[in-house]
Every structure is written in C-alpha cells, then in structure tokens.
Amino acid sequence: MKKRVLAMALAAITGVSLMAGCSSSNSGTVSTDGSTSMEKVIGTIGEAFQQKNDGVTFTYNPTGSGSGITAVQEGRCDIGLSSRALKDEEKASGLTETVLAYDGIAIIVHPENAISDLSIEDIADIYTGKITNWKDVGGSDTEIVLIGREAGSGTRDGFESITGTKDSCKYRQELTSTGDVITTVANNPDAIGYASLAALKDTVKPLSVGGVAPSESAVKDGSYVVQRPFVLVTKADTKLSDVAQKFFDFALSDEAVELISKAGAVAAK
C-alpha cells in the first residue's frame, strides 16, 4: 500500500501515468483519464482516497480533456476528466458531466516581462495577431511569441471561448500539456501563454486581467473572468463499479473541499 501511495504522489508531481492504459478490470481499482490541468486537484484527491481505503488503487492518465472524454465513451476508464464543459453532442452521445471545481486560467509571461495587466480585449488582439509587439501594450519593443495548447485541450477551449478567439489564434507553438506551456514561457522572455491557476509555478508571472489578479477568491466571487469548470465525466447508461462510485462520492464530499482548495482550485460544492 505504501508503494501505491508513493507512486500516486509521484504521478501527481510528474504527470506520469501509473499505467499504460486506463482499463479497470480489478474491482479494487478506479481509473481516471483526461485533463492535464486537473493533475494537481485529481492527484491530491486520489492520494487521499487511497490512504482512506486500504487495498484500493487509484490511477490517473494525463492525456488531455478530449482524450479523457473519448476514453469514457470507449469504456477504457471509469471516470473522464475534462477542464471544459461537455459539448451538446457529447451529452447526446450518452455522457454526463458533474462539475467538481472551478479553475482560473492564468495568462502567463516570463518573470522579466514588464507587463503586469492586460484587458480581455488586449489578450484577444494579441492572440489573433492584431497586436504583435509588446510595446503596443506598454512593454518592450519585441515581438510577442504566442504559446497555447493543442486542439482538443480543455484549457484551450476555455481560453478561446472566454476571449472570443476560437479558431482565430495565431499560435507560434501548440503544446500538449499545461506543464509544457509553463516551461516554454519560463524559457522565453518574449512569450505569452495560458495555464491552469492550480498548476502555476514561480517560474512564470501571472498577469492581472482587467485589474483583477488570478486567485482562488477572485475565481470564487467571479471577479476574475478567465475561468472554467473542472468536470468529472461518466456514461449515463453505465453504472460505476463500487470502488469507482466510492471515489466519485468522495471527490464531491465535504472532506474533498479542503483538498481541492489546497490544490489551488475552488470546489463547486
């Protein structure tokens, strides 16, 4: 059991899956698959769940929201993880969403960047290529390097929906995980990116948006507008195994509220 808990903790830190796939034939196993932005939240809940339930194994496969949704549809995992709301066609296919928490999407730059605040309009103009130089928003005379997530990412979907830039962004790089976005921006003084507030590191600088800094309290009261849901995805016509249902209930319990807060998100409960 100690080895399993240690493995889960390591996975939560590194983002490495505990298994190659996400099949759950063992009645003592609950498998999750999906959003990389939910890594810290789901890892924290999963580790606590294992500690409370001796003999149970919890697994998390960080493949991205779209892949997690597909995994549920195809029966390859118990619970999918999505950092966006389900689309109408996904619900029509028999999937159900349960909002676990809310997360701010932080707009991030290199720590040496002089910019500290942008409006939603500025962000939209930057990502659609109307503004291409930092000097046009009060920064240095350098070209802005646009970093974003890959198609199918819940973070990208949330960011583009909120900023009104869907299918219009002029990305220099489209990366496959939140961690990759943070690392890339941290290594490029001219870059701008977006990442889950729950996943932020001090290697990047989060910007205020419209004068409001991204924080748990600002997400909770709605004053920070760049935010999206963290969703648990299940199949409406398929009953969860006993252990998967137990995990699902634990994730939505009063006890999990504090765990979610510690992981940097705001519990929906």
BABADREN-352918 format. One line per 3 residues: number of its first residue (from 1); their letters; for each residue x negated, y, z of C-alpha. Coordinates in nm, 4 decimals. Example, Ala and Ser with C-alpha at 12.3 -4.5 7.8 and 13.67 -1.06 7.14 Angstrom:
// residues 2
1) as) -1.2300/-0.4500/0.7800  -1.3670/-0.1060/0.7140
This chain:
// residues 269
1) mkk) 0.0000/0.0000/0.0000  -0.2791/0.2405/0.0847  -0.4325/0.1813/-0.2560
4) rvl) -0.0990/0.2562/-0.4226  -0.0551/0.5800/-0.2308  -0.4099/0.6829/-0.3144
7) ama) -0.3512/0.6037/-0.6789  -0.0353/0.8131/-0.6809  -0.2151/1.1055/-0.5197
10) laa) -0.4947/1.0787/-0.7742  -0.2449/1.0703/-1.0594  -0.0703/1.3788/-0.9246
13) itg) -0.4006/1.5658/-0.9213  -0.5451/1.4459/-1.2507  -0.2299/1.3949/-1.4555
16) vsl) -0.3406/1.0405/-1.5403  -0.0582/0.7909/-1.5710  -0.0603/0.4978/-1.3340
19) mag) 0.0473/0.2696/-1.6159  0.0138/0.2413/-1.9926  0.3913/0.2447/-2.0494
22) css) 0.6845/0.3066/-1.8227  0.8766/-0.0180/-1.8146  1.0222/-0.1082/-1.4754
25) sns) 1.0937/-0.4793/-1.4574  0.9779/-0.5011/-1.0958  1.2660/-0.4245/-0.8562
28) gtv) 1.0118/-0.2586/-0.6264  0.9017/-0.0101/-0.8919  1.0519/0.3187/-1.0016
31) std) 0.9095/0.4688/-1.3198  0.9289/0.8266/-1.4437  0.8117/0.9740/-1.7739
34) gst) 0.8027/1.3235/-1.9197  0.7215/1.6849/-1.8416  0.3584/1.7657/-1.7614
37) sme) 0.4790/2.0859/-1.5928  0.6626/1.8765/-1.3337  0.3418/1.6923/-1.2390
40) kvi) 0.2849/1.8602/-0.9051  0.6511/1.8524/-0.7989  0.7207/1.4949/-0.9022
43) gti) 0.3829/1.3756/-0.7746  0.4478/1.5261/-0.4313  0.7958/1.3723/-0.4098
46) gea) 0.6726/1.0370/-0.5405  0.3887/1.0137/-0.2916  0.6212/1.0943/-0.0001
49) fqq) 0.8722/0.8375/-0.1281  0.6064/0.5652/-0.1361  0.4926/0.6487/0.2130
52) knd) 0.8501/0.6128/0.3402  0.9146/0.2875/0.1520  0.6510/0.0226/0.2050
55) gvt) 0.6182/-0.2135/-0.0897  0.7626/0.0316/-0.3417  0.5519/0.1571/-0.6319
58) fty) 0.6210/0.4942/-0.7948  0.4780/0.5742/-1.1390  0.4622/0.8928/-1.3430
61) npt) 0.3660/0.9073/-1.7100  0.2891/1.2699/-1.8160  0.3908/1.2650/-2.1821
64) gsg) 0.5892/1.5893/-2.2187  0.9615/1.6617/-2.1916  1.0583/1.5407/-2.5368
67) sgi) 0.8768/1.2106/-2.4941  1.0284/1.1588/-2.1498  1.3780/1.2112/-2.2854
70) tav) 1.3097/0.9604/-2.5617  1.1721/0.7112/-2.3080  1.5004/0.7202/-2.1170
73) qeg) 1.7026/0.6823/-2.4350  1.4973/0.3779/-2.5326  1.5098/0.2246/-2.1845
76) rcd) 1.1346/0.2452/-2.1296  1.1602/0.4166/-1.7912  1.4074/0.4688/-1.5093
79) igl) 1.4152/0.8484/-1.4935  1.3030/1.1039/-1.7500  1.1535/1.4385/-1.6529
82) ssr) 1.2347/1.7486/-1.8551  1.1346/2.1085/-1.7975  1.4260/2.2286/-2.0073
85) alk) 1.7992/2.1693/-2.0080  1.9241/1.8882/-2.2280  2.0492/1.9839/-2.5718
88) dee) 2.4117/1.9179/-2.6671  2.3117/1.6367/-2.8991  2.1078/1.4711/-2.6242
91) kas) 2.4047/1.4815/-2.3895  2.6265/1.3478/-2.6669  2.3878/1.0531/-2.7055
94) glt) 2.4693/0.9449/-2.3507  2.2100/1.1245/-2.1407  2.2845/1.3071/-1.8155
97) etv) 2.0847/1.5888/-1.6593  2.0504/1.6654/-1.2897  1.8679/1.9864/-1.2010
100) lay) 1.6028/1.9117/-0.9402  1.4413/2.2552/-0.9140  1.3710/2.5823/-1.0886
103) dgi) 1.0270/2.6884/-1.2028  0.8871/3.0179/-1.3214  0.6908/3.0195/-1.6449
106) aii) 0.3894/3.2361/-1.5753  0.2370/3.4448/-1.8531  -0.1370/3.3977/-1.8028
109) vhp) -0.4551/3.5704/-1.9163  -0.8235/3.5490/-1.8356  -0.9088/3.6970/-1.4910
112) ena) -1.1234/3.9661/-1.6560  -0.8341/4.0947/-1.8663  -0.7383/4.4463/-1.7514
115) isd) -0.3690/4.3948/-1.8288  -0.1530/4.3182/-1.5253  0.2042/4.3667/-1.6523
118) lsi) 0.3958/4.3177/-1.9762  0.7612/4.3602/-2.0653  0.9615/4.0800/-2.2235
121) edi) 0.9592/4.2890/-2.5422  0.5782/4.3167/-2.5316  0.5451/3.9411/-2.4852
124) adi) 0.7800/3.8725/-2.7758  0.5943/4.1161/-3.0005  0.2607/3.9610/-2.9081
127) ytg) 0.3718/3.6052/-2.9772  0.5446/3.6902/-3.3045  0.2400/3.8786/-3.4335
130) kit) 0.3794/4.2325/-3.4197  0.1137/4.3194/-3.1616  -0.2240/4.1630/-3.2381
133) nwk) -0.4707/4.3723/-3.0370  -0.4924/4.4120/-2.6601  -0.5478/4.7890/-2.6991
136) dvg) -0.1856/4.8240/-2.8133  -0.0638/4.7254/-2.4666  -0.3293/4.9132/-2.2710
139) gsd) -0.6132/4.6623/-2.2845  -0.9484/4.6405/-2.4593  -0.9980/4.6672/-2.8354
142) tei) -0.9996/4.2929/-2.9045  -0.7797/4.0534/-3.0989  -0.5205/3.8667/-2.8919
145) vli) -0.5596/3.4877/-2.9067  -0.2219/3.3162/-2.8742  -0.2150/2.9876/-2.6834
148) gre) 0.1002/2.7798/-2.6460  0.2434/2.4316/-2.6137  0.3267/2.1750/-2.8788
151) ags) 0.6690/2.1323/-3.0391  0.8922/1.9285/-2.8072  0.7406/2.0769/-2.4916
154) gtr) 0.9968/2.1882/-2.2341  0.7724/2.4785/-2.1360  0.7537/2.5979/-2.4956
157) dgf) 1.1289/2.5611/-2.5399  1.1926/2.7589/-2.2212  0.9406/3.0297/-2.3067
160) esi) 1.0648/3.0780/-2.6633  1.4317/3.0747/-2.5607  1.3812/3.3360/-2.2896
163) tgt) 1.1641/3.5643/-2.5039  1.3756/3.5201/-2.8191  1.0802/3.3920/-3.0187
166) kds) 1.1991/3.0437/-3.1136  1.0261/2.9206/-3.4310  0.8576/3.2608/-3.4735
169) cky) 0.5424/3.2329/-3.2622  0.2053/3.2671/-3.4345  0.0037/3.0305/-3.2183
172) rqe) -0.3721/3.0008/-3.2584  -0.3594/2.6749/-3.0639  -0.0698/2.4445/-2.9706
175) lts) -0.1764/2.2249/-2.6800  -0.0229/1.9096/-2.5381  -0.0297/1.9791/-2.1651
178) tgd) 0.0035/2.2571/-1.9099  -0.3485/2.1822/-1.7869  -0.4934/2.2272/-2.1351
181) vit) -0.3276/2.5685/-2.1695  -0.4672/2.6830/-1.8348  -0.8172/2.5578/-1.9167
184) tva) -0.8175/2.7194/-2.2617  -0.7034/3.0588/-2.1323  -0.9545/3.0390/-1.8452
187) nnp) -1.2328/2.9992/-2.1004  -1.1308/3.2786/-2.3390  -1.1250/3.6454/-2.2248
190) dai) -0.9001/3.7392/-2.5180  -0.6421/3.4627/-2.4763  -0.2847/3.4710/-2.3502
193) gya) -0.0787/3.1644/-2.2644  0.2130/3.0427/-2.0581  0.2254/2.7751/-1.7916
196) sla) 0.4396/2.6429/-1.5116  0.4157/2.8531/-1.1970  0.3919/2.5289/-0.9998
199) alk) 0.0751/2.4323/-1.1895  -0.1193/2.7611/-1.1714  -0.4847/2.7703/-1.0716
202) dtv) -0.7027/3.0640/-0.9703  -0.8992/3.0261/-1.2932  -0.6336/3.2364/-1.4713
205) kpl) -0.4413/3.5545/-1.3903  -0.0606/3.5514/-1.3967  0.0964/3.8731/-1.5266
208) svg) 0.3945/4.0560/-1.3858  0.6866/4.0714/-1.6276  0.8836/4.3929/-1.6228
211) gva) 0.7119/4.4828/-1.2956  0.8027/4.1566/-1.1194  0.5270/3.9123/-1.0261
214) pse) 0.5957/3.5400/-1.0681  0.6619/3.3885/-0.7259  0.8924/3.1397/-0.5582
217) sav) 1.1026/3.4169/-0.4052  1.1324/3.6025/-0.7377  1.2409/3.2843/-0.9134
220) kdg) 1.4927/3.2119/-0.6377  1.6556/3.5551/-0.6480  1.6438/3.5691/-1.0281
223) syv) 1.4343/3.8858/-1.0495  1.1576/3.7010/-1.2341  1.3317/3.6306/-1.5623
226) vqr) 1.0903/3.3851/-1.7238  1.2139/3.0702/-1.5542  1.3640/2.7323/-1.6452
229) pfv) 1.5027/2.4181/-1.4790  1.3178/2.1012/-1.3825  1.5560/1.8211/-1.4772
232) lvt) 1.5942/1.4533/-1.3927  1.7277/1.2687/-1.6987  1.9240/0.9426/-1.6772
235) kad) 2.1555/0.7392/-1.9003  2.5212/0.7920/-1.8188  2.6217/0.4348/-1.9024
238) tkl) 2.3303/0.2604/-1.7303  2.3170/0.2108/-1.3543  1.9807/0.2779/-1.1935
241) sdv) 1.8109/-0.0063/-1.0086  1.8491/0.0087/-0.6310  1.4957/0.1421/-0.5829
244) aqk) 1.5302/0.3975/-0.8649  1.8608/0.5189/-0.7185  1.6955/0.5453/-0.3789
247) ffd) 1.4207/0.7624/-0.5281  1.6768/0.9734/-0.7164  1.8698/1.0366/-0.3941
250) fal) 1.5504/1.1153/-0.2034  1.4421/1.3695/-0.4683  1.7723/1.5550/-0.4200
253) sde) 1.7774/1.5293/-0.0403  1.7262/1.7999/0.2215  1.3924/1.6403/0.3051
256) ave) 1.2677/1.6965/-0.0502  1.3470/2.0695/-0.0445  1.0344/2.1456/0.1567
259) lis) 0.8236/1.9159/-0.0618  0.9412/2.0957/-0.3738  0.8650/2.4341/-0.2171
262) kag) 0.5145/2.3216/-0.1211  0.4622/2.2147/-0.4813  0.5397/2.5697/-0.5994
265) ava) 0.8962/2.5330/-0.7296  1.2409/2.6257/-0.5962  1.4732/2.3383/-0.5063
268) ak) 1.8102/2.3528/-0.6791  1.9799/2.2175/-0.3642
